[in-house]
Amino acid sequence: METTVKKPAVMLVDNPYFRRMKTTGFIARRYLFSKKHVSLISTLTIISVTGVTIGTALLIVVLSVFNGFFDVIKGLLLNNDPDIRIESAEGQPFVYSQDLRNELGVKQSSNGGAMDTPGFQEIPEITVISPYIEGKALLTAGQDRDQVVNIRGIDPESYNRLNGLENNLTEGELNLGVENKRPGLIMSSRLLTQMNLNLGQEVALLSAKGMRKSLTQFSVPRTFRFEIRGIYSFTQIIDNPAVYIDIRAAQRLFEYRNTISGIDLRLQDNEQADAVKEKLESRFEKGKYKISTWYDLQKPLYDVMYLEKWGAYIVLMIIVLVAVLNIVGSLTMIVIQKNRDIGVLLTVGYTPAHIKQIFVKQGLYIGLIGCVLGGGIGLFFSWLQQQYGLIKLSNAFIINAYPVSIESLDVAIILAGSLLLCLLASWYPANRAATIEPADAVRFE
């Protein structure tokens, strides 16, 4: 009985097609980094690598500086702004009811809207809840010392945990309670200086509603007297810093009758704001409350800063684009110079796809070298500035040196963008090389 001996199947790795694919990288490196002599092609290659390196490094440094400024501005704004703010959708005062407390997960609360020890079992990201009342009033101290100010009625305990007001006091104490028949008031050092006031001095507040009543009812305006108990000072971007009084005193001043203007929330991490906002919106009655994150509260300013950042990214990518044009020139000259070599490769079994891969890999190698060098240099200088503040700011009043914040996503976008441009630059020379006819290449050489 005749037996048939089966020949072993040729493994994929031994296939000549795949062996040639492996050698395309070797040929690409030989064409790019030949040490025989320094030619115009090698010079253009060095220029291309240098351009990609400089462009990538500059992009990382500049975007890190933009991130640093963003963090500085964000930190200053969060001295006043909460992570999340809840207000009435109609912009009117609303009752801080027990149902609303339950929706926020508050375990227990005290009278007048102030918080005791809240428990946030259902929304664990929330760490502080602080209701507030906000409005404008006329602050007067006699002798033509009058000024319209922003009044903010707060619960001292919860608000201090929210924004650390007590840590910013330069004089006095965080005491808004009634003493000697006078409630307390805290104002900024700038306003105190403008109005020539002193700690412990009495001032009067008159709301717009009280003034309107006095005009329509022909009565004496009802004023509320307060004692200046504390002076705070911190760097602010917004104008007209707030004057703080107790939330109950604010309810009497503005005649809110147990209502509030809004609720401020502090989270474990302000980056959780969008996720917590979605949770709250799903719990509240639709259209009843307006929920804003820290970004929403200052959206125009934050949007402008992001626009400047990515505008700078586009402008600086022009540097990389100039280097990319050098890549097109250098690879095209290699195609012309290696015309006969390409013809020989085609005759020994290399396909146009293999030839195309050789020149695409050259663009890839240029991009990888430029990105690695540029990324390393950019990250190194950013780290130096972050740690030691080498480049100082002139006339600085908030920070002394350029701030830096390195974000991994930005670095990834920069490196990917530079590498993509290098690969696109190799497309034309690679296609031109793939269209060469082997007989013509060998004949004319």
C-alpha positions, 0 to 999 in steps of 0.5 A, spaced: 500 500 500 502 506 497 503 511 503 503 519 501 508 523 505 505 530 506 510 535 505 510 540 511 507 546 510 511 552 509 510 557 515 508 564 514 514 567 517 518 563 512 514 566 506 519 570 501 514 576 501 514 577 509 522 576 509 522 582 504 517 586 509 522 585 514 528 588 510 524 594 508 526 597 515 533 595 514 534 598 507 530 605 510 535 606 515 541 605 510 538 610 505 537 615 511 543 614 515 549 612 511 555 614 514 559 613 507 559 621 506 555 627 508 551 629 502 545 634 501 540 628 502 543 627 509 543 634 511 536 635 509 535 629 514 538 632 519 535 639 518 528 635 518 530 631 525 532 638 528 525 642 526 521 636 528 525 636 535 525 644 536 517 644 534 515 638 539 519 641 545 516 648 544 509 645 543 510 641 550 513 647 554 508 652 551 502 648 552 505 646 559 505 654 561 498 655 558 496 649 563 500 652 569 496 659 568 490 656 567 491 652 574 493 659 577 487 662 575 482 656 576 485 656 583 484 664 584 477 663 582 475 657 586 477 662 592 470 664 591 467 659 586 464 652 589 465 646 585 458 646 584 452 651 585 445 650 585 440 655 584 433 656 582 431 656 574 427 662 575 433 666 578 428 667 584 430 665 592 427 658 594 426 654 600 431 650 603 426 645 604 427 638 607 426 634 601 431 638 598 436 636 603 434 629 602 435 629 595 442 632 597 443 626 602 444 631 608 443 626 614 441 632 619 440 640 619 440 645 624 435 651 624 435 657 619 438 653 613 445 652 616 448 645 616 450 641 622 454 634 620 451 632 613 452 625 611 452 624 603 451 616 603 448 617 596 453 622 593 459 620 596 463 625 592 460 631 596 464 633 602 461 640 604 454 643 603 453 651 604 447 655 603 447 662 601 444 669 600 446 674 595 444 681 593 447 688 593 446 693 599 448 700 600 453 700 606 454 707 610 458 709 615 456 716 615 460 722 613 459 721 606 462 714 606 457 710 602 458 705 597 454 699 594 457 692 596 455 685 594 452 682 600 453 674 601 449 671 607 453 665 609 453 660 615 460 661 618 461 654 619 460 650 613 462 656 608 469 656 612 469 649 610 468 650 603 472 656 602 477 657 608 475 664 609 478 664 616 485 662 614 484 669 609 483 673 615 488 678 617 485 682 623 479 680 627 475 673 627 470 669 623 464 671 628 458 673 625 453 672 631 450 677 635 454 681 640 452 687 644 445 687 640 449 688 634 451 682 628 457 681 626 460 683 619 466 681 615 469 685 609 475 685 605 481 690 606 481 693 600 474 696 601 476 697 608 481 702 606 477 705 601 471 707 606 476 709 611 473 704 616 476 700 622 475 694 625 470 694 631 466 700 627 459 700 626 456 700 619 449 700 616 446 696 611 440 698 607 437 693 601 435 696 595 428 693 597 428 697 603 430 703 599 424 702 594 419 701 600 421 708 603 420 711 596 413 708 595 410 708 602 414 715 604 417 712 610 424 712 613 428 707 610 429 701 615 437 700 616 440 694 619 447 696 623 453 691 624 459 691 627 466 690 623 468 683 626 473 681 621 478 683 615 480 678 610 485 679 604 486 674 598 488 675 591 481 676 587 480 676 579 473 679 580 471 686 582 467 688 588 469 683 593 463 680 598 461 683 604 459 677 609 454 677 614 450 671 617 445 668 613 439 669 618 441 677 618 441 676 610 434 674 610 432 679 614 436 684 610 433 682 604 426 680 606 427 673 604 423 669 609 426 663 610 428 662 603 436 662 600 439 664 593 443 658 592 447 652 595 454 651 594 457 644 594 465 642 595 467 636 592 472 631 594 475 633 587 473 638 582 474 634 576 468 630 579 464 636 578 461 634 571 459 627 574 456 630 580 452 635 576 449 629 572 447 625 578 443 631 581 440 633 575 437 626 575 435 627 582 431 633 581 425 635 578 426 637 571 427 645 570 426 647 577 433 648 579 439 650 575 446 646 576 452 650 575 459 647 575 466 651 577 467 651 569 460 654 568 460 659 573 466 662 569 465 659 562 467 665 558 474 666 561 475 659 561 473 658 554 478 664 552 484 660 556 483 654 552 482 658 545 489 661 546 492 654 548 490 651 542 491 657 538 498 657 540 498 649 538 496 650 531 501 656 530 507 652 533 505 646 529 507 650 523 514 649 525 513 642 525 510 643 518 516 647 515 520 641 518 515 636 514 516 640 508 524 638 508 522 631 509 518 631 503 524 634 499 529 629 502 525 623 501 524 625 494 531 626 492 533 619 495 528 616 490 531 620 485 538 618 487 536 611 488 532 610 482 537 604 480 536 601 487 529 601 486 529 598 480 533 592 482 529 591 488 523 590 484 526 585 479 529 581 485 521 580 487 520 586 491 513 589 490 511 596 489 508 595 496 515 593 499 518 599 496 512 604 498 514 601 505 521 603 505 520 610 504 514 611 509 518 607 514 524 613 513 518 618 514 517 614 521 524 614 523 525 621 522 518 623 526 520 618 532 527 621 532 524 628 532 519 626 537 523 622 542 528 628 542 523 633 542 519 630 547 525 629 552 527 636 551 521 639 552 519 635 558 526 636 561 525 644 561 518 644 563 520 640 569 526 645 571 521 651 570 516 647 575 521 645 580 526 651 580 522 657 576 528 659 572 524 664 568 521 669 572 515 674 571 516 681 570 512 686 575 509 679 578 504 680 583 501 673 584 506 669 582 514 670 581 515 665 575 512 662 569 507 657 572 508 650 569 503 644 569 505 638 565 499 634 562 500 627 559 494 628 554 497 634 551 504 631 551 500 625 547 497 629 542 503 633 541 507 627 539 501 624 535 500 630 531 508 631 530 509 623 528 502 624 523 505 630 519 512 626 518 508 620 516 504 624 511 510 627 509 513 621 506 506 619 502 508 623 496 515 620 495 513 613 497 508 613 492 513 616 487 518 610 488 512 605 488 510 607 481 517 606 478 518 601 472 524 596 474 526 596 466 526 603 465 530 604 472 535 599 470 536 601 462 537 609 464 542 608 469 
